[in-house]
Amino acid sequence: MKKREKEEKREKTQKREEIQKVTFNIDKEKDFSKWFSEIVEKAELADLRYNVKGFVVFRPWAVLAMEKMYDLLEQDLQNKNHQPAWFPALIPEKNFRLEAEHIKGFTPQVFWVTNAANKKLKEKLAMRPTSETAMYQLYSIWIRSYKDLPFKMYQRAQVWRYETKATRPFIRSREFYWIEGHNCFATKEEAESQVFEDVDTTKNLMYNKLCIPFLPLRRPAWDKFPGAVYSIGSDTLMPDGKVIQQPSTHFLGQGFAKVFEIIFKGRDGKEKYVWQTCYGPAISRIFASVIAIHGDNSGLVLPFCIAPIQLIIVPIYSNKNKKEIFKKCQEIEKKLKEQDIRIKFDSRNFSPGEKYYFWEMKGIPFRIEIGEKEIRTKKLTFFKRDIKEKIQVNEEKILNEVIKEGKEFDDRLKKKADFWLKKQIVECKNKEELKKAFQDKKIGRCGFCSIDKEGEKCAEVIEKRFLASIRGTMYNKKEKVQGKCVICGKPAKYMVYIAKSY
Ligand SMILES: [Zn+2]
């Protein structure tokens, strides 16, 4: 082969490799697990090569999106009169041991700090797995009278849990990023209505903003938060048929108030214990649902409201017209940036095709293509990532179009996710139907004997036979109960949702 031909061939192979590097093409339906690992790596969301097991490095593309999620959530919490605080990461062992159920539930998961420099500590310190026992000690000092109530506080923080189940980036790791809200009230009724408000906060973020439908379920008695009277978890379904618990909210009653002595003087002058709730949305975990539910076989699809870049400009040029086309691209970039659109002009020396693949894989909602034709007609080619459709947009009206299209983009994601989740919930009257539901990657809705202690036996059968669990009952509506318990055959008292889970 002549030297020139060889060189050309090498160049071609290199180019193909470049394109393969940015092309994402794994079937999400067929192999979700592989799809998920691949997108985490290709889109540079996290790096698993950090040398502490179960600990993950979160990379800029993911962090930028999760920062937006934090902003949205904190704004909503502050609108609802929660105040932010930052508490220490370490909790003295004696605080941690105060509430009996709480210790029992969390002890197997705690990382302990036992040494400082070369000395053994007199009292070992827990790295917070959750902060009830850090915050409530101070609450008992801060809260004095009914005038201090309601007392609503949250912190954004990392927490550490020594998970023994297999870890996956975003889905489950030994360190994760969340917000925890901890509230005190004068009455039981106020505290219980806070639980409803928390579910509303979950809906505002998860559904209204991130376009992810979820099932708010009151957990059965055997599956509540350690130390809570009852818990409501929000389950989303992953494409492999397993649900993942998203924000949960807990009615704590007065259990913690009694051991931490959070006492207030009422209007009647009498001293009383506060009623408490807590709430825990995990941002890194919610991002797992964003990746899994909206992504497709070309890669990520990020909702317009959290995409680090909402719009990418790709120039189509030759050496002859490069200057003119770049100028137009920069002009559009500047104009939209000034209006707070997160936009980027990709002037790198790659072919347009390579850039298309790359940014589609990264999940950017829109792309504008600008070439000679666009300059001549003053109409920009506008590509929508989710439905892969191209339209022509009047250059002068571009700002309004982007805002309008952004809203429609998120609406489409929501509609698609809604449709899918609805389809995945099936009625099951017996074990065979339940078995089939799990084979089809679905959630079963069944009659069940009890979600109090006495139902636990039937739940164990489900656990053993199907490796699935009772996720709970719809928290806010009384669903019509019919038929018999899917396991024991006694008359059903509840309609429950049963699923495999992460
Ligand atoms: Zn039963």
Residues whose N, C-alpha, C, O or C-beta is under 5 A from the ligand:
A	BS01	ZN	C449 C458 C485 I487 C488
